[in-house]
Amino acid sequence: MSSVFELLFDTYGDHLMQEQVPYDEAEIQAALDRMSMPQDMQIQVCDLLSSRYLRWGTAAFAIGLRLGLTLGSQSADRQIVT
């Protein structure tokens, strides 16, 4: 993923996602604590989930940004023509 999209996601997208469905590491850790797995494995699972959240969040944000720019551009083109 482009570093520009990562920067934009960190600046804008993550805040919006946290308002809608917050990534709650404490909740994940509590669920992992109820499972019978070693502490080091729990940390690896928690790190993996955090990594996927950031990767998928950035990808979804980039797709939405591109779509929004494309639709906005098409709308502006139609207004100029008419």
HTML snippet that shows the backbone in 3Dmol.js (N, CA, C, O; Angstrom):
<script src="https://3Dmol.org/build/3Dmol-min.js"></script>
<div id="view" style="width:600px;height:400px;position:relative"></div>
<script>
const pdb = `
ATOM      1  N   MET A   1       0.849  -1.172   0.000  1.00  0.00           N
ATOM      2  CA  MET A   1       0.000   0.000   0.000  1.00  0.00           C
ATOM      3  C   MET A   1       0.896   1.237   0.000  1.00  0.00           C
ATOM      4  O   MET A   1       1.933   1.269   0.663  1.00  0.00           O
ATOM      5  N   SER A   2       0.488   2.231  -0.737  1.00  0.00           N
ATOM      6  CA  SER A   2       1.240   3.470  -0.859  1.00  0.00           C
ATOM      7  C   SER A   2       1.360   4.180   0.486  1.00  0.00           C
ATOM      8  O   SER A   2       0.422   4.187   1.283  1.00  0.00           O
ATOM      9  N   SER A   3       2.512   4.770   0.725  1.00  0.00           N
ATOM     10  CA  SER A   3       2.709   5.477   1.992  1.00  0.00           C
ATOM     11  C   SER A   3       1.795   6.696   2.092  1.00  0.00           C
ATOM     12  O   SER A   3       1.455   7.115   3.199  1.00  0.00           O
ATOM     13  N   VAL A   4       1.388   7.273   0.959  1.00  0.00           N
ATOM     14  CA  VAL A   4       0.448   8.397   0.982  1.00  0.00           C
ATOM     15  C   VAL A   4      -0.887   7.936   1.546  1.00  0.00           C
ATOM     16  O   VAL A   4      -1.478   8.621   2.381  1.00  0.00           O
ATOM     17  N   PHE A   5      -1.368   6.780   1.098  1.00  0.00           N
ATOM     18  CA  PHE A   5      -2.633   6.258   1.611  1.00  0.00           C
ATOM     19  C   PHE A   5      -2.513   5.888   3.085  1.00  0.00           C
ATOM     20  O   PHE A   5      -3.452   6.085   3.856  1.00  0.00           O
ATOM     21  N   GLU A   6      -1.353   5.348   3.477  1.00  0.00           N
ATOM     22  CA  GLU A   6      -1.149   5.022   4.889  1.00  0.00           C
ATOM     23  C   GLU A   6      -1.191   6.279   5.741  1.00  0.00           C
ATOM     24  O   GLU A   6      -1.793   6.286   6.815  1.00  0.00           O
ATOM     25  N   LEU A   7      -0.553   7.343   5.266  1.00  0.00           N
ATOM     26  CA  LEU A   7      -0.560   8.612   5.994  1.00  0.00           C
ATOM     27  C   LEU A   7      -1.975   9.176   6.082  1.00  0.00           C
ATOM     28  O   LEU A   7      -2.396   9.635   7.144  1.00  0.00           O
ATOM     29  N   LEU A   8      -2.704   9.145   4.977  1.00  0.00           N
ATOM     30  CA  LEU A   8      -4.087   9.632   4.986  1.00  0.00           C
ATOM     31  C   LEU A   8      -4.964   8.788   5.904  1.00  0.00           C
ATOM     32  O   LEU A   8      -5.801   9.325   6.630  1.00  0.00           O
ATOM     33  N   PHE A   9      -4.776   7.471   5.876  1.00  0.00           N
ATOM     34  CA  PHE A   9      -5.557   6.608   6.761  1.00  0.00           C
ATOM     35  C   PHE A   9      -5.248   6.917   8.219  1.00  0.00           C
ATOM     36  O   PHE A   9      -6.156   7.046   9.040  1.00  0.00           O
ATOM     37  N   ASP A  10      -3.958   7.036   8.536  1.00  0.00           N
ATOM     38  CA  ASP A  10      -3.580   7.336   9.919  1.00  0.00           C
ATOM     39  C   ASP A  10      -4.138   8.683  10.364  1.00  0.00           C
ATOM     40  O   ASP A  10      -4.508   8.853  11.525  1.00  0.00           O
ATOM     41  N   THR A  11      -4.198   9.642   9.438  1.00  0.00           N
ATOM     42  CA  THR A  11      -4.664  10.986   9.770  1.00  0.00           C
ATOM     43  C   THR A  11      -6.180  11.072   9.848  1.00  0.00           C
ATOM     44  O   THR A  11      -6.714  11.704  10.760  1.00  0.00           O
ATOM     45  N   TYR A  12      -6.889  10.442   8.900  1.00  0.00           N
ATOM     46  CA  TYR A  12      -8.344  10.597   8.809  1.00  0.00           C
ATOM     47  C   TYR A  12      -9.114   9.292   9.004  1.00  0.00           C
ATOM     48  O   TYR A  12     -10.057   9.234   9.794  1.00  0.00           O
ATOM     49  N   GLY A  13      -8.714   8.262   8.291  1.00  0.00           N
ATOM     50  CA  GLY A  13      -9.490   7.023   8.248  1.00  0.00           C
ATOM     51  C   GLY A  13      -9.577   6.292   9.571  1.00  0.00           C
ATOM     52  O   GLY A  13     -10.652   5.831   9.955  1.00  0.00           O
ATOM     53  N   ASP A  14      -8.464   6.181  10.271  1.00  0.00           N
ATOM     54  CA  ASP A  14      -8.471   5.441  11.533  1.00  0.00           C
ATOM     55  C   ASP A  14      -9.397   6.103  12.541  1.00  0.00           C
ATOM     56  O   ASP A  14     -10.107   5.421  13.280  1.00  0.00           O
ATOM     57  N   HIS A  15      -9.391   7.433  12.573  1.00  0.00           N
ATOM     58  CA  HIS A  15     -10.280   8.158  13.497  1.00  0.00           C
ATOM     59  C   HIS A  15     -11.745   7.839  13.200  1.00  0.00           C
ATOM     60  O   HIS A  15     -12.532   7.606  14.117  1.00  0.00           O
ATOM     61  N   LEU A  16     -12.104   7.828  11.926  1.00  0.00           N
ATOM     62  CA  LEU A  16     -13.487   7.520  11.545  1.00  0.00           C
ATOM     63  C   LEU A  16     -13.850   6.084  11.898  1.00  0.00           C
ATOM     64  O   LEU A  16     -14.953   5.821  12.378  1.00  0.00           O
ATOM     65  N   MET A  17     -12.932   5.160  11.664  1.00  0.00           N
ATOM     66  CA  MET A  17     -13.207   3.762  11.993  1.00  0.00           C
ATOM     67  C   MET A  17     -13.350   3.570  13.495  1.00  0.00           C
ATOM     68  O   MET A  17     -14.191   2.790  13.943  1.00  0.00           O
ATOM     69  N   GLN A  18     -12.542   4.268  14.273  1.00  0.00           N
ATOM     70  CA  GLN A  18     -12.630   4.149  15.727  1.00  0.00           C
ATOM     71  C   GLN A  18     -13.966   4.671  16.247  1.00  0.00           C
ATOM     72  O   GLN A  18     -14.466   4.189  17.264  1.00  0.00           O
ATOM     73  N   GLU A  19     -14.551   5.657  15.555  1.00  0.00           N
ATOM     74  CA  GLU A  19     -15.875   6.151  15.945  1.00  0.00           C
ATOM     75  C   GLU A  19     -16.952   5.107  15.664  1.00  0.00           C
ATOM     76  O   GLU A  19     -17.887   4.951  16.450  1.00  0.00           O
ATOM     77  N   GLN A  20     -16.824   4.396  14.551  1.00  0.00           N
ATOM     78  CA  GLN A  20     -17.848   3.435  14.139  1.00  0.00           C
ATOM     79  C   GLN A  20     -17.703   2.102  14.872  1.00  0.00           C
ATOM     80  O   GLN A  20     -18.626   1.656  15.553  1.00  0.00           O
ATOM     81  N   VAL A  21     -16.558   1.484  14.728  1.00  0.00           N
ATOM     82  CA  VAL A  21     -16.292   0.175  15.338  1.00  0.00           C
ATOM     83  C   VAL A  21     -14.863   0.211  15.867  1.00  0.00           C
ATOM     84  O   VAL A  21     -13.923  -0.110  15.140  1.00  0.00           O
ATOM     85  N   PRO A  22     -14.697   0.598  17.119  1.00  0.00           N
ATOM     86  CA  PRO A  22     -13.334   0.751  17.636  1.00  0.00           C
ATOM     87  C   PRO A  22     -12.582  -0.574  17.725  1.00  0.00           C
ATOM     88  O   PRO A  22     -13.150  -1.612  18.065  1.00  0.00           O
ATOM     89  N   TYR A  23     -11.306  -0.510  17.415  1.00  0.00           N
ATOM     90  CA  TYR A  23     -10.415  -1.656  17.611  1.00  0.00           C
ATOM     91  C   TYR A  23     -10.051  -1.660  19.086  1.00  0.00           C
ATOM     92  O   TYR A  23      -9.318  -0.789  19.554  1.00  0.00           O
ATOM     93  N   ASP A  24     -10.555  -2.624  19.803  1.00  0.00           N
ATOM     94  CA  ASP A  24     -10.387  -2.673  21.256  1.00  0.00           C
ATOM     95  C   ASP A  24      -9.423  -3.792  21.621  1.00  0.00           C
ATOM     96  O   ASP A  24      -9.813  -4.953  21.749  1.00  0.00           O
ATOM     97  N   GLU A  25      -8.168  -3.425  21.783  1.00  0.00           N
ATOM     98  CA  GLU A  25      -7.149  -4.433  22.079  1.00  0.00           C
ATOM     99  C   GLU A  25      -7.399  -5.102  23.427  1.00  0.00           C
ATOM    100  O   GLU A  25      -7.098  -6.284  23.595  1.00  0.00           O
ATOM    101  N   ALA A  26      -7.941  -4.366  24.380  1.00  0.00           N
ATOM    102  CA  ALA A  26      -8.237  -4.953  25.698  1.00  0.00           C
ATOM    103  C   ALA A  26      -9.300  -6.043  25.579  1.00  0.00           C
ATOM    104  O   ALA A  26      -9.217  -7.072  26.250  1.00  0.00           O
ATOM    105  N   GLU A  27     -10.295  -5.818  24.726  1.00  0.00           N
ATOM    106  CA  GLU A  27     -11.344  -6.821  24.510  1.00  0.00           C
ATOM    107  C   GLU A  27     -10.765  -8.074  23.855  1.00  0.00           C
ATOM    108  O   GLU A  27     -11.111  -9.198  24.220  1.00  0.00           O
ATOM    109  N   ILE A  28      -9.889  -7.862  22.893  1.00  0.00           N
ATOM    110  CA  ILE A  28      -9.245  -8.994  22.226  1.00  0.00           C
ATOM    111  C   ILE A  28      -8.375  -9.761  23.219  1.00  0.00           C
ATOM    112  O   ILE A  28      -8.389 -10.991  23.248  1.00  0.00           O
ATOM    113  N   GLN A  29      -7.625  -9.028  24.025  1.00  0.00           N
ATOM    114  CA  GLN A  29      -6.761  -9.679  25.014  1.00  0.00           C
ATOM    115  C   GLN A  29      -7.586 -10.455  26.037  1.00  0.00           C
ATOM    116  O   GLN A  29      -7.186 -11.542  26.454  1.00  0.00           O
ATOM    117  N   ALA A  30      -8.729  -9.909  26.445  1.00  0.00           N
ATOM    118  CA  ALA A  30      -9.602 -10.615  27.393  1.00  0.00           C
ATOM    119  C   ALA A  30     -10.116 -11.920  26.786  1.00  0.00           C
ATOM    120  O   ALA A  30     -10.188 -12.942  27.470  1.00  0.00           O
ATOM    121  N   ALA A  31     -10.474 -11.882  25.498  1.00  0.00           N
ATOM    122  CA  ALA A  31     -10.937 -13.101  24.826  1.00  0.00           C
ATOM    123  C   ALA A  31      -9.809 -14.122  24.730  1.00  0.00           C
ATOM    124  O   ALA A  31     -10.029 -15.318  24.918  1.00  0.00           O
ATOM    125  N   LEU A  32      -8.612 -13.649  24.438  1.00  0.00           N
ATOM    126  CA  LEU A  32      -7.467 -14.560  24.345  1.00  0.00           C
ATOM    127  C   LEU A  32      -7.110 -15.145  25.708  1.00  0.00           C
ATOM    128  O   LEU A  32      -6.668 -16.290  25.797  1.00  0.00           O
ATOM    129  N   ASP A  33      -7.301 -14.362  26.769  1.00  0.00           N
ATOM    130  CA  ASP A  33      -7.009 -14.856  28.124  1.00  0.00           C
ATOM    131  C   ASP A  33      -7.908 -16.028  28.503  1.00  0.00           C
ATOM    132  O   ASP A  33      -7.510 -16.892  29.284  1.00  0.00           O
ATOM    133  N   ARG A  34      -9.121 -16.059  27.951  1.00  0.00           N
ATOM    134  CA  ARG A  34     -10.049 -17.150  28.257  1.00  0.00           C
ATOM    135  C   ARG A  34      -9.671 -18.445  27.533  1.00  0.00           C
ATOM    136  O   ARG A  34     -10.170 -19.518  27.868  1.00  0.00           O
ATOM    137  N   MET A  35      -8.800 -18.337  26.554  1.00  0.00           N
ATOM    138  CA  MET A  35      -8.366 -19.522  25.812  1.00  0.00           C
ATOM    139  C   MET A  35      -7.118 -20.106  26.469  1.00  0.00           C
ATOM    140  O   MET A  35      -6.331 -19.402  27.101  1.00  0.00           O
ATOM    141  N   SER A  36      -6.973 -21.375  26.301  1.00  0.00           N
ATOM    142  CA  SER A  36      -5.795 -22.021  26.896  1.00  0.00           C
ATOM    143  C   SER A  36      -4.657 -22.026  25.882  1.00  0.00           C
ATOM    144  O   SER A  36      -4.407 -23.020  25.200  1.00  0.00           O
ATOM    145  N   MET A  37      -3.977 -20.886  25.805  1.00  0.00           N
ATOM    146  CA  MET A  37      -2.806 -20.803  24.941  1.00  0.00           C
ATOM    147  C   MET A  37      -1.726 -20.021  25.686  1.00  0.00           C
ATOM    148  O   MET A  37      -2.029 -19.177  26.529  1.00  0.00           O
ATOM    149  N   PRO A  38      -0.486 -20.306  25.372  1.00  0.00           N
ATOM    150  CA  PRO A  38       0.616 -19.623  26.052  1.00  0.00           C
ATOM    151  C   PRO A  38       0.578 -18.104  25.812  1.00  0.00           C
ATOM    152  O   PRO A  38       0.052 -17.635  24.803  1.00  0.00           O
ATOM    153  N   GLN A  39       1.138 -17.365  26.746  1.00  0.00           N
ATOM    154  CA  GLN A  39       1.144 -15.903  26.680  1.00  0.00           C
ATOM    155  C   GLN A  39       1.818 -15.394  25.413  1.00  0.00           C
ATOM    156  O   GLN A  39       1.328 -14.448  24.797  1.00  0.00           O
ATOM    157  N   ASP A  40       2.937 -16.005  25.009  1.00  0.00           N
ATOM    158  CA  ASP A  40       3.628 -15.539  23.808  1.00  0.00           C
ATOM    159  C   ASP A  40       2.775 -15.736  22.560  1.00  0.00           C
ATOM    160  O   ASP A  40       2.840 -14.931  21.631  1.00  0.00           O
ATOM    161  N   MET A  41       1.982 -16.792  22.532  1.00  0.00           N
ATOM    162  CA  MET A  41       1.087 -17.022  21.405  1.00  0.00           C
ATOM    163  C   MET A  41      -0.057 -15.999  21.417  1.00  0.00           C
ATOM    164  O   MET A  41      -0.479 -15.534  20.358  1.00  0.00           O
ATOM    165  N   GLN A  42      -0.552 -15.652  22.589  1.00  0.00           N
ATOM    166  CA  GLN A  42      -1.589 -14.627  22.703  1.00  0.00           C
ATOM    167  C   GLN A  42      -1.088 -13.295  22.145  1.00  0.00           C
ATOM    168  O   GLN A  42      -1.817 -12.593  21.445  1.00  0.00           O
ATOM    169  N   ILE A  43       0.144 -12.961  22.459  1.00  0.00           N
ATOM    170  CA  ILE A  43       0.732 -11.714  21.963  1.00  0.00           C
ATOM    171  C   ILE A  43       0.848 -11.752  20.447  1.00  0.00           C
ATOM    172  O   ILE A  43       0.577 -10.754  19.780  1.00  0.00           O
ATOM    173  N   GLN A  44       1.251 -12.899  19.897  1.00  0.00           N
ATOM    174  CA  GLN A  44       1.363 -13.031  18.443  1.00  0.00           C
ATOM    175  C   GLN A  44       0.004 -12.870  17.770  1.00  0.00           C
ATOM    176  O   GLN A  44      -0.099 -12.205  16.739  1.00  0.00           O
ATOM    177  N   VAL A  45      -1.035 -13.469  18.339  1.00  0.00           N
ATOM    178  CA  VAL A  45      -2.387 -13.356  17.773  1.00  0.00           C
ATOM    179  C   VAL A  45      -2.861 -11.907  17.840  1.00  0.00           C
ATOM    180  O   VAL A  45      -3.424 -11.389  16.875  1.00  0.00           O
ATOM    181  N   CYS A  46      -2.636 -11.263  18.966  1.00  0.00           N
ATOM    182  CA  CYS A  46      -3.041  -9.865  19.131  1.00  0.00           C
ATOM    183  C   CYS A  46      -2.300  -8.978  18.122  1.00  0.00           C
ATOM    184  O   CYS A  46      -2.908  -8.100  17.510  1.00  0.00           O
ATOM    185  N   ASP A  47      -1.002  -9.201  17.949  1.00  0.00           N
ATOM    186  CA  ASP A  47      -0.216  -8.444  16.973  1.00  0.00           C
ATOM    187  C   ASP A  47      -0.709  -8.688  15.551  1.00  0.00           C
ATOM    188  O   ASP A  47      -0.780  -7.759  14.747  1.00  0.00           O
ATOM    189  N   LEU A  48      -1.049  -9.937  15.243  1.00  0.00           N
ATOM    190  CA  LEU A  48      -1.558 -10.277  13.917  1.00  0.00           C
ATOM    191  C   LEU A  48      -2.874  -9.555  13.634  1.00  0.00           C
ATOM    192  O   LEU A  48      -3.058  -8.995  12.553  1.00  0.00           O
ATOM    193  N   LEU A  49      -3.785  -9.568  14.600  1.00  0.00           N
ATOM    194  CA  LEU A  49      -5.068  -8.886  14.418  1.00  0.00           C
ATOM    195  C   LEU A  49      -4.880  -7.381  14.240  1.00  0.00           C
ATOM    196  O   LEU A  49      -5.549  -6.764  13.411  1.00  0.00           O
ATOM    197  N   SER A  50      -3.986  -6.800  15.005  1.00  0.00           N
ATOM    198  CA  SER A  50      -3.706  -5.373  14.887  1.00  0.00           C
ATOM    199  C   SER A  50      -3.122  -5.047  13.515  1.00  0.00           C
ATOM    200  O   SER A  50      -3.501  -4.058  12.887  1.00  0.00           O
ATOM    201  N   SER A  51      -2.205  -5.883  13.061  1.00  0.00           N
ATOM    202  CA  SER A  51      -1.591  -5.693  11.750  1.00  0.00           C
ATOM    203  C   SER A  51      -2.628  -5.782  10.636  1.00  0.00           C
ATOM    204  O   SER A  51      -2.620  -4.972   9.709  1.00  0.00           O
ATOM    205  N   ARG A  52      -3.518  -6.766  10.728  1.00  0.00           N
ATOM    206  CA  ARG A  52      -4.560  -6.926   9.708  1.00  0.00           C
ATOM    207  C   ARG A  52      -5.539  -5.760   9.727  1.00  0.00           C
ATOM    208  O   ARG A  52      -5.979  -5.304   8.672  1.00  0.00           O
ATOM    209  N   TYR A  53      -5.881  -5.277  10.908  1.00  0.00           N
ATOM    210  CA  TYR A  53      -6.769  -4.118  11.024  1.00  0.00           C
ATOM    211  C   TYR A  53      -6.171  -2.924  10.280  1.00  0.00           C
ATOM    212  O   TYR A  53      -6.860  -2.252   9.512  1.00  0.00           O
ATOM    213  N   LEU A  54      -4.884  -2.668  10.515  1.00  0.00           N
ATOM    214  CA  LEU A  54      -4.242  -1.527   9.865  1.00  0.00           C
ATOM    215  C   LEU A  54      -4.119  -1.741   8.361  1.00  0.00           C
ATOM    216  O   LEU A  54      -4.347  -0.814   7.583  1.00  0.00           O
ATOM    217  N   ARG A  55      -3.762  -2.954   7.944  1.00  0.00           N
ATOM    218  CA  ARG A  55      -3.605  -3.229   6.513  1.00  0.00           C
ATOM    219  C   ARG A  55      -4.944  -3.147   5.786  1.00  0.00           C
ATOM    220  O   ARG A  55      -5.049  -2.485   4.753  1.00  0.00           O
ATOM    221  N   TRP A  56      -5.967  -3.814   6.319  1.00  0.00           N
ATOM    222  CA  TRP A  56      -7.274  -3.816   5.661  1.00  0.00           C
ATOM    223  C   TRP A  56      -7.938  -2.450   5.762  1.00  0.00           C
ATOM    224  O   TRP A  56      -8.612  -2.011   4.830  1.00  0.00           O
ATOM    225  N   GLY A  57      -7.750  -1.786   6.878  1.00  0.00           N
ATOM    226  CA  GLY A  57      -8.319  -0.448   7.030  1.00  0.00           C
ATOM    227  C   GLY A  57      -7.729   0.520   6.022  1.00  0.00           C
ATOM    228  O   GLY A  57      -8.447   1.313   5.413  1.00  0.00           O
ATOM    229  N   THR A  58      -6.409   0.453   5.849  1.00  0.00           N
ATOM    230  CA  THR A  58      -5.750   1.319   4.874  1.00  0.00           C
ATOM    231  C   THR A  58      -6.205   0.986   3.462  1.00  0.00           C
ATOM    232  O   THR A  58      -6.453   1.889   2.664  1.00  0.00           O
ATOM    233  N   ALA A  59      -6.316  -0.298   3.144  1.00  0.00           N
ATOM    234  CA  ALA A  59      -6.759  -0.709   1.806  1.00  0.00           C
ATOM    235  C   ALA A  59      -8.191  -0.251   1.538  1.00  0.00           C
ATOM    236  O   ALA A  59      -8.483   0.262   0.458  1.00  0.00           O
ATOM    237  N   ALA A  60      -9.079  -0.431   2.504  1.00  0.00           N
ATOM    238  CA  ALA A  60     -10.471  -0.002   2.330  1.00  0.00           C
ATOM    239  C   ALA A  60     -10.549   1.510   2.185  1.00  0.00           C
ATOM    240  O   ALA A  60     -11.323   2.017   1.373  1.00  0.00           O
ATOM    241  N   PHE A  61      -9.761   2.225   2.959  1.00  0.00           N
ATOM    242  CA  PHE A  61      -9.742   3.679   2.872  1.00  0.00           C
ATOM    243  C   PHE A  61      -9.248   4.126   1.496  1.00  0.00           C
ATOM    244  O   PHE A  61      -9.818   5.041   0.902  1.00  0.00           O
ATOM    245  N   ALA A  62      -8.190   3.486   0.985  1.00  0.00           N
ATOM    246  CA  ALA A  62      -7.644   3.843  -0.323  1.00  0.00           C
ATOM    247  C   ALA A  62      -8.661   3.583  -1.430  1.00  0.00           C
ATOM    248  O   ALA A  62      -8.800   4.393  -2.347  1.00  0.00           O
ATOM    249  N   ILE A  63      -9.369   2.466  -1.352  1.00  0.00           N
ATOM    250  CA  ILE A  63     -10.400   2.159  -2.351  1.00  0.00           C
ATOM    251  C   ILE A  63     -11.511   3.195  -2.293  1.00  0.00           C
ATOM    252  O   ILE A  63     -11.953   3.693  -3.329  1.00  0.00           O
ATOM    253  N   GLY A  64     -11.962   3.521  -1.091  1.00  0.00           N
ATOM    254  CA  GLY A  64     -13.014   4.523  -0.934  1.00  0.00           C
ATOM    255  C   GLY A  64     -12.571   5.892  -1.412  1.00  0.00           C
ATOM    256  O   GLY A  64     -13.351   6.621  -2.024  1.00  0.00           O
ATOM    257  N   LEU A  65     -11.327   6.244  -1.136  1.00  0.00           N
ATOM    258  CA  LEU A  65     -10.800   7.531  -1.578  1.00  0.00           C
ATOM    259  C   LEU A  65     -10.761   7.601  -3.097  1.00  0.00           C
ATOM    260  O   LEU A  65     -11.191   8.591  -3.689  1.00  0.00           O
ATOM    261  N   ARG A  66     -10.248   6.557  -3.724  1.00  0.00           N
ATOM    262  CA  ARG A  66     -10.195   6.532  -5.195  1.00  0.00           C
ATOM    263  C   ARG A  66     -11.594   6.588  -5.799  1.00  0.00           C
ATOM    264  O   ARG A  66     -11.828   7.312  -6.767  1.00  0.00           O
ATOM    265  N   LEU A  67     -12.519   5.829  -5.233  1.00  0.00           N
ATOM    266  CA  LEU A  67     -13.892   5.831  -5.730  1.00  0.00           C
ATOM    267  C   LEU A  67     -14.511   7.214  -5.575  1.00  0.00           C
ATOM    268  O   LEU A  67     -15.148   7.719  -6.498  1.00  0.00           O
ATOM    269  N   GLY A  68     -14.326   7.819  -4.420  1.00  0.00           N
ATOM    270  CA  GLY A  68     -14.864   9.156  -4.185  1.00  0.00           C
ATOM    271  C   GLY A  68     -14.289  10.181  -5.144  1.00  0.00           C
ATOM    272  O   GLY A  68     -15.019  11.029  -5.656  1.00  0.00           O
ATOM    273  N   LEU A  69     -12.990  10.114  -5.392  1.00  0.00           N
ATOM    274  CA  LEU A  69     -12.371  11.051  -6.327  1.00  0.00           C
ATOM    275  C   LEU A  69     -12.873  10.828  -7.748  1.00  0.00           C
ATOM    276  O   LEU A  69     -13.105  11.786  -8.485  1.00  0.00           O
ATOM    277  N   THR A  70     -13.039   9.572  -8.131  1.00  0.00           N
ATOM    278  CA  THR A  70     -13.544   9.262  -9.471  1.00  0.00           C
ATOM    279  C   THR A  70     -14.971   9.766  -9.642  1.00  0.00           C
ATOM    280  O   THR A  70     -15.290  10.410 -10.642  1.00  0.00           O
ATOM    281  N   LEU A  71     -15.820   9.478  -8.678  1.00  0.00           N
ATOM    282  CA  LEU A  71     -17.211   9.926  -8.766  1.00  0.00           C
ATOM    283  C   LEU A  71     -17.306  11.441  -8.714  1.00  0.00           C
ATOM    284  O   LEU A  71     -18.120  12.036  -9.420  1.00  0.00           O
ATOM    285  N   GLY A  72     -16.490  12.063  -7.892  1.00  0.00           N
ATOM    286  CA  GLY A  72     -16.480  13.523  -7.818  1.00  0.00           C
ATOM    287  C   GLY A  72     -16.017  14.142  -9.122  1.00  0.00           C
ATOM    288  O   GLY A  72     -16.544  15.169  -9.549  1.00  0.00           O
ATOM    289  N   SER A  73     -15.038  13.524  -9.751  1.00  0.00           N
ATOM    290  CA  SER A  73     -14.530  14.010 -11.029  1.00  0.00           C
ATOM    291  C   SER A  73     -15.587  13.887 -12.118  1.00  0.00           C
ATOM    292  O   SER A  73     -15.763  14.803 -12.921  1.00  0.00           O
ATOM    293  N   GLN A  74     -16.290  12.759 -12.147  1.00  0.00           N
ATOM    294  CA  GLN A  74     -17.341  12.562 -13.148  1.00  0.00           C
ATOM    295  C   GLN A  74     -18.477  13.550 -12.936  1.00  0.00           C
ATOM    296  O   GLN A  74     -19.044  14.061 -13.903  1.00  0.00           O
ATOM    297  N   SER A  75     -18.810  13.821 -11.697  1.00  0.00           N
ATOM    298  CA  SER A  75     -19.874  14.773 -11.389  1.00  0.00           C
ATOM    299  C   SER A  75     -19.472  16.171 -11.838  1.00  0.00           C
ATOM    300  O   SER A  75     -20.296  16.904 -12.385  1.00  0.00           O
ATOM    301  N   ALA A  76     -18.226  16.548 -11.616  1.00  0.00           N
ATOM    302  CA  ALA A  76     -17.741  17.863 -12.028  1.00  0.00           C
ATOM    303  C   ALA A  76     -17.726  17.969 -13.547  1.00  0.00           C
ATOM    304  O   ALA A  76     -18.049  19.025 -14.091  1.00  0.00           O
ATOM    305  N   ASP A  77     -17.353  16.887 -14.247  1.00  0.00           N
ATOM    306  CA  ASP A  77     -17.346  16.894 -15.711  1.00  0.00           C
ATOM    307  C   ASP A  77     -18.751  17.107 -16.253  1.00  0.00           C
ATOM    308  O   ASP A  77     -18.928  17.841 -17.225  1.00  0.00           O
ATOM    309  N   ARG A  78     -19.743  16.484 -15.650  1.00  0.00           N
ATOM    310  CA  ARG A  78     -21.125  16.639 -16.108  1.00  0.00           C
ATOM    311  C   ARG A  78     -21.617  18.065 -15.900  1.00  0.00           C
ATOM    312  O   ARG A  78     -22.361  18.583 -16.734  1.00  0.00           O
ATOM    313  N   GLN A  79     -21.227  18.697 -14.828  1.00  0.00           N
ATOM    314  CA  GLN A  79     -21.671  20.057 -14.555  1.00  0.00           C
ATOM    315  C   GLN A  79     -21.074  21.035 -15.550  1.00  0.00           C
ATOM    316  O   GLN A  79     -21.718  22.019 -15.914  1.00  0.00           O
ATOM    317  N   ILE A  80     -19.858  20.779 -15.992  1.00  0.00           N
ATOM    318  CA  ILE A  80     -19.214  21.662 -16.963  1.00  0.00           C
ATOM    319  C   ILE A  80     -19.884  21.529 -18.321  1.00  0.00           C
ATOM    320  O   ILE A  80     -20.074  22.527 -19.017  1.00  0.00           O
ATOM    321  N   VAL A  81     -20.246  20.308 -18.708  1.00  0.00           N
ATOM    322  CA  VAL A  81     -20.837  20.046 -20.018  1.00  0.00           C
ATOM    323  C   VAL A  81     -22.230  20.648 -20.116  1.00  0.00           C
ATOM    324  O   VAL A  81     -22.589  21.197 -21.157  1.00  0.00           O
ATOM    325  N   THR A  82     -23.018  20.555 -19.055  1.00  0.00           N
ATOM    326  CA  THR A  82     -24.408  21.013 -19.130  1.00  0.00           C
ATOM    327  C   THR A  82     -24.552  22.495 -19.019  1.00  0.00           C
ATOM    328  O   THR A  82     -25.669  23.011 -19.067  1.00  0.00           O
TER     329      THR A  82
END
`;
const viewer = $3Dmol.createViewer("view");
viewer.addModel(pdb, "pdb");
viewer.setStyle({}, {cartoon: {color: "spectrum"}});
viewer.zoomTo();
viewer.render();
</script>
